[in-house]
Amino acid sequence: MTTRQPLSNQHGRIAIVDGLRTPFARIATHFRDLSAIDLGALAVRELMQRNDLKASEVDQLIFGMTVMIPEAPFIAREVALQLGLDTVDAYSITRACATSFQTVASAAESILAGNAEVVIAGGTDSTSSVRLPMSPKFSATLRDVNFAKSAGDRLKLLATLRPRDILPQQPSITEFSVGETMGQSTEKMVKKWGVTRAEQDDLAHASHTNAATAWREGRLDRQVIGVTLNGKTLKDDNLVRKNSERDSYSKLRPVFDTAHGTVTAGNSSPLTDGAGALLLMSEARAKAEGRQVLGYIRSYAFAAKTPKDDLLMGPVLAAPIALDRAGLTLADLTIIDMHEAFAGQVACNIKGLASADYARTMLGRSAAVGEVNRDILNVNGGSLAFGHPFGATGARVIAQTLYELQRRGGGTALTTACAAGGIGAAMVLEVD
């Protein structure tokens, strides 16, 4: 594996020209009647209009989602067709919570390879439109009824059903390979790593406080588009606690381990609807068109571990690879943005990066990756406050980070995300 990652060619670096997103809305609220396709189209349309892009100028649309639409799983092409981008090459990617980290990385690779010059990348998800699953008994019976040879046989099959079989099942975000929800896995992690309830609640309170401050000071205004539906406009995220009080988190009961747990609804990211999109070009193309570039991709990395333990520690594996490829350390960074699936996950990731033992045993490194400076961590809030529309979160994190670097006058940043399957994503960004 090479130490440095040369993300440039004869046309310069990979530029992220612009990035935006819809507001993120709690499940079954403002976006309850919109599909993931609708949300993705909202973001891409606004991105193109704001940057005066014609369909003929877009070489590729790379988009992803996590919660699949059974009748329309090809999300990228569906978004393209909804916008009249009939001749634009499009393909879809899913990498769970790291989906739009991957769409952006794939866009960069496409530009570096010379396969495209202008690429739109991003992601979308709607938890409001998740289809309620049927019980295995009900599903199997309907299958057999469909193939039954007579009306009598169909009636006999239907007569085997009981009321409990007909009731829809509650959707559950469960790790298929281990049979646990991510919340249950987080409970195991925080116990192993000695993360207290107070640490988790502190992180949640900080996330909401920082997000509320960012909104109040106008830092997110250009990043988030207003969406009007049925005469009501949603401009900001409707999950942020505008007046977060630390004591309120302590009053919430554990959700996943009700007897001895510490993971609550308050220190977990809520189910959310939303979409985000970014415009990427070669540095030369952007400058030739006189565009104001948000920033550049300096490096990225993806890594994986067994999901049977420490499911959400993937960022600890990916981050040092991305930092090495960028020629940087944690101490060199201007800001850090870590996706907050759970406050406990973030706390464990921080401990893992600082652990020399974990570095030796899991990373094959002679020393710890380093200490995370809390003063530069998620300075404008994270997924605990904004919510987590799985496929869109990476787009939010990347755009939000670049805007903050711009506000600070430049610098470098590390962004990370944990994902299902023991996956970790990391991307180093820079602003001149």
N, C-alpha and C positions, 0 to 999 in steps of 0.2 A: 504493500500500500504506500503510495507516495505521500510525502509529508505536505507539500504544497499542492494546491488545486488551482491551476491556471485558468480562471474563468474569464478569459479574454482571447481574442484572435486579432486578425489584421484590421477588424472593424471596432476594436476596443473592448471595453467591459460590457457586461450585461446590465442594461439600465432598466430600472423600474420607473417608468415615466409618471404613472399616476396609480392611485388605488382608492377605492371607496367601497362602501357597503350599505346595505339597508340598515335601519335600526334593527336591533335584535329584540324579539318580542317573546314573552313567556308563552308557553304552549296554550293553545285555545283562547288567545286574546286577539290582538289586532290582525294577525295574519292567518286566522283560523280557517278562512275560506280560500287561501291561496296554496297552490302546490309548490313543490320545490322548483319546478320549471318556471312558474310565474315569478318566484322570488329571484331566481337566477337571471331571468330576462330583465327584471327591473334594474338589477345592478349593472349588467352589461350594457343595456340601453343608455343609462345615464353616463357610464364611462365613455362610450363612443360619442355621445352628444357633447359632453364636456370637453373632449379632446378633438372635436371636429373630425372624427374618423368616418370615412365612407366604407361600406362593405367591401369594396374592391381593394382597399388598403390593408385589410386584415387577412393575414396568411393562415392563421390557425386560431382555433378556439379550443382550449384545453380546460375542461371543467369536471368537477366531481361531486358526488354525494355519497352519503353513508346509508341512509334509510331509503332503500330502493323503491321505486314506483313499479309495481309488477308489469303494468301494461306499457310502460315507457322507461325502461332502465337506461337507455342511451341518452343521458341527461345533456351532454354537450351538444349533440346534434339537435335535440329537441329545443334547447335554448336558442341555437342558431336559427332554426326554422321559424320559431315564434317571432324572431326579430327580422325576418326576411333575409338572413344571411345564407341564402340557398347555396351559393357557390363557395362558401368558406369551409375549408377542411376542419373537421372537429372530431375530437375523441375524448372519451371519458376515462376517469381514473377513480379508484376508491382505495384509500389507505386509512380507513377509519378516521380517527380524530386528526391525523396528519395529512388528510386528503389534499388540502390546498397548499400545503408545503410541497407535496409531490407535484401538483399541477404547475407550480411556479418553477420547480427544479426541472421538470420536463420541458417547459417553455424555454428555459435557459439553454438546455442541451440542444433543442431544436435550432435556436438561433446560432449557437456555437458551431453546429454542424453545417450551417449554411442552408438548412431546409426551410427556414422562414426568417423574415426580418421584423415582422410585426405580429405579436402574439398576445391574445387575451387569455389570462389564466385565473382560475378562482374555484369557488365551490358554493354549495347551497345545501340546505336541508330544511325539511318541515316535519317537526314532531307532531304537529297538529293533524296532519293528514296520514299518520301511520294507520295502516289497516289493522283492526283488532283481529288477532289470530283466533282461529277456531280450535276447539279441543281436538286432539289426535283422533278420538273416537268419532266425532262429528265429520271430520275431514275424510277419514277412511270410509265411513258409511256413504257419504255423498259420492265418493269415487265409485264404490260398488254399485250404488243405485244407477249411476250413469251407464254402467255396462250390463245392468240386469236385462234379462231377455223378455220379461213380461211385467205387466202392471202388478200382478200378484207378488212377484219376487221383490219388486220395489217396495211394496207396502210392508212385506215381511222385514226387510232391512230397516226401514224407517221405524218400525215398531220396536226395534231393539234399543232405540235412543231413549235416554232419560233426560229430564229437564236440565240436570247439571251438564250433560253432554252438549246441549245446545247453547249454553251461555258462552259469550265470547271470553277469551282469556285476556288478562291484563298483559300488555306488552312489557317485556323485561329486557334490559340491556345486559345480557348475560354473555360471559366469555364461553363460547361453545366448547373449547378444548378442556376447560377446567370446571365448567358447570357452576361458576360463581358470577355474581354481578360485580361490576367494578367497585361498587361501594363495599362489598364484602372483602374483596381483595385489598382495598385500602385499609380496612380494619386490621387485616393481618399485617400489612406493612407497618402501620403506625405502632402496633404492639412490638414488632420485631425491632424497629429503629428507636423505640422509646420516645415517640412523639406524643406530647400531652394534649389533652383537650384544650387547654389554654393556648398552646402554640397554634393550634388549628384555628381557633376562634380569633386570635390576634391577626392571623393572615387574612381571614375573611373580612374582618372589620377594616383592615387596611385597604383591601381591594375595593370595597364599596366606598370608603372615604376618598381614595384616590380617584376613582371613577367619577364620583359626584363633583369633586373639585375640577376635574378635567372638563366636565360638561359645563360647570358654572363659569369657568374661565374661557370657554369657547375653543378649547384645544381640539375638540372633536367635530366642530361644525362642518368643516370642509370634507371630512372623511365619511360622514353619514348623511345619506339623502333622506329627505322627508317623503313619506308615503301616505297618500290620501286614499282612503277606502270608505265608501258609504258616508261621505261628508265629514269624516274624522281623519285628522292628520296625525301621524306618529312621526315625530322628528328625532326624539332621543330614545334610548333603550328603556323599556318599561320594567326592567328588573332591578335597576340600580336603587339602592336605599339612599335617598338623598340626604337623610339625616341619620346616618348609621350610629347606633349607640352600642358600645362594647358590651354592656351588661345584658343586652337583649339576646346575644348569642348564647350566653351561659344558661338561659332558661329553656332552650330547645332540647328535646329528647333525642337520643341516638335512634337512627333509622334501621341500620343493618344488623347491629348487635345490640338489641334492646336492653340486655342485662348488664353488659360490661363494655359496651362500645363508646366511641367518642366522635364518630362521624354522624353529623346531623344534616338536616336540610339547609341549615344556615352556613355550614362550611363545605357544602357541595355545590357544584355548578348545576343550575336548574335546566329542565328540558326547554328548548328554545327553537324558534323559527328565524331564519335569516339567510342572507347571501352576501358574498363579497367578490370583487373582481379587481384585477390588476392589469395594467398595460405594460408590456415588456418590449423593448427594442434593443438593437445594438447601440452602443454609445455613439458610433458614427452616424447612424441613421437619425437618432434623436437630435444630435447637434446640427446635422444638416437641415433638419426641419425647424430648427430654432426652438425646440421644446425645452421647458424647464423640467429637469429630471428630479424626481424625488430622491433617488439614491441608487446604489449598485449592490449586486450580490457578490460578496467576496468569497464565500465558500458555503458548502452545505454537506450534510451527511445524514444517513439513515443507518440505524443499527437495530439489532434484535437479540432477545434473550428468551429463555423458556418462560412461558406465562404461568407456570405452576407456582412460582414464588416471586415476590417483588414484581408483580405484573406491570406496574406503572413506573418502573425505574429506567425505562428506555432512554430518556434524555441524558442520564448520567453516562450511558455508553456512547451516544451520538455526539454530545457536546464537545468532549475532548478531541474527537476526530475532526469536527468542523473547525475548532480553534487551531489545531495543528495545521490544518490545510490553509488557514488564513494567516498563519504565522503570528498568532496572538495567544495571550493567556487571559484568564478571567480578570486579572488586575489591570489589563490594558483597556478594558471596555468602558464605554461611556454609559450605556444602559444595558439592562438584561430584561427580556420579556419571556416569562415562562407561562405556557398555557396552564391554567388552574382547573384541572378536572375536579380535583378535591384539594382542600387546603392541606390535608394530610399527605397527599401525593407530593405537593410542592415542598413541604417540610422534609420529607424523606429524600427527595432529590437533592436538596441543599446539603443534607447530612452526607449523602452518598458522594457528592462532589468533593466534600471536605475530608473524606475518610481515606487514609493511606491504606488501610487493610482492604477496603473495597476496591481501590485502585489496583492493588497487587493481585487479588484473587479473581476479580471480574474483568479488569481492563488490561491486565498484563503490564501495568505501569509501575515504576519504582517509587513514585510519590503521588500524593493526592492531586486531583485536578486543581483544587483550590477552594478558597472561601468565597461565597457569594456575598457581595456587598449589598445588604438589605436596602441601603439608601438609594440604590439605582435599580432596584427590582420592581417591575410592574408599576412604574411611577404614575401611570394614568389609569390604573385598575386592570383587572384581568377577568378571566372567564367566570369567576365566582360572582362578579358583579354584573358583567354584560350578558352572561348566559353562554351557552355552547351549542350552536347549531352545527353539528359535527363537521360537515364538509366545508363550512364557511369560516371556521375559527382561524385556520392558518392565514387566510387572506386578511382577516382583521388584525391579527398579530403583526404581520409583515408591514401592512400599510401604517398601522398605528405607531409602530416602532420608527419607521422612516420619517413620519411627520414629527415625531418627538426629537429625533436627531436634527432635523431641519430647524426646529424651534431652538435647539441648543447651539446652533451654529456649526453643526457637523460632528463627526466622530464615528465610532464603531459600536455595533450592538450584537449581542447573541440572542437569538430567539429559539425556543424549544417547544416541543409538544410530545406528550406521551400518547400512545394509541393502543388499541386492542391487539392482542396477540403477542404482547411484549415488545412492541415496536417503539423506537424513539426517533424523533426528527430534530435536527438542529440546523440553523442557517445563520451565518454571519453576514450582516449588512453594513454598508458604509455610506456616509454622506460627506462629500468634499467640503 
